[in-house]
Amino acid sequence: MILMTICLLNVMNQKKKASLETVKCFLFIIMKRMKTKKILAKYAKNQNHRNCSKCSVYNICCYTYRPKLCRRTDKHFKELPSGLINIIKDLSLDISGLYLPQTLLTGRIDLNDEFVASIEVEDAEKSKEILRRRRERPLALRQFSHALSRAMANLRTYHYDVTTEKIERCPMRNSCKGHLKWEQMRKYRAQCKKNFKDPSLATVEDMMSK
């Protein structure tokens, strides 16, 4: 999931639409355990690698962190696409054996429904299985929300390494001094706006000096 988020942020940074089919493709790739650099290479192919990595550092926190006092209109923070969240949620429910289509979340259970027919239990037990899934979904959804928050927190430990010119996990977090961090980029962009300068022309060294 962490790799998928990084990829999607790069897609968004390149002003491409992250369709549901794109998200599904990322899920498939990740489940095949491909390395991060192979996934990123597809979307950084025609771009300067260093600039792509810098933008990723900024986008990671834009999409994964939202302060408690953050305003809805705060330009520094963005919500993950609902389509992405729904697919990850459905995947987690499916893995835990609790997935249900919208038509079966409430109301009468149609035993002729295609999904009901696909459940691998005895016919006499299918109604009970649907009821079990309905009953256990609330707890599973709370666990999903917690897991997603933890995954996003883990993603924020990735900084830009000036030496290797790659995004790497940094155990030092906010106390790190040798990597480009999101906070540095945010402050530099704000200063550029104030001075009517283009932040995209900045070097890594420029931003790290602030």
Secondary structure, DSSP 8 states (H G I E B T S, - for coil): -HHHHHHHHHHHHTT----HHHHHHHHHHHHTT--HHHHHHHHHTTS-HHHHHHHHHHHHHHHH---TT--TT-TT-----HHHHHHHHHHHHHHTT----GGGSSS---TTSHHHHHS-S-GGGHHHHHHHHHHHHHHHHHHHHHHHHHHHHHHTTEEEETTTTEEEE-TTGGG--SEE-HHHHHHHHHHHHHTT--GGG--HHHHHT-
